[in-house]
């Protein structure tokens, strides 16, 4: 992954992970799930992206995983709380990146906006 925005996806069990190179040259890994409705963000196995865009409602994330949308204004929630969930990793992308997924005691559901009952 030589260029910023280069990515590949990897499946571990039922989890899909995005591994990418950010604009500063660092390797990052995130769960391949939009924080809005739980859709898979990257549907291709590899590629290059300027930003990560969910195909469902077009929520857009920077290569560092931060959400671009101003959710405080629209939903009353700080957008920092809705960044992509990171995956612990080691490596520089060549020849390998090691991922570490933690087992959870109970599954977590994607954040849904607006919350039920909100207008």
Beta strands, then each sheet from edge to edge (+ up, - down):
strand 1: 6-12
strand 2: 15-21
strand 3: 27-31
strand 4: 46-48
strand 5: 52-53
strand 6: 60-61
strand 7: 88-90
strand 8: 98-100
sheet 1: 3+ 2- 1+ 4-
sheet 2: 5+ 6-
sheet 3: 7+ 8-
end
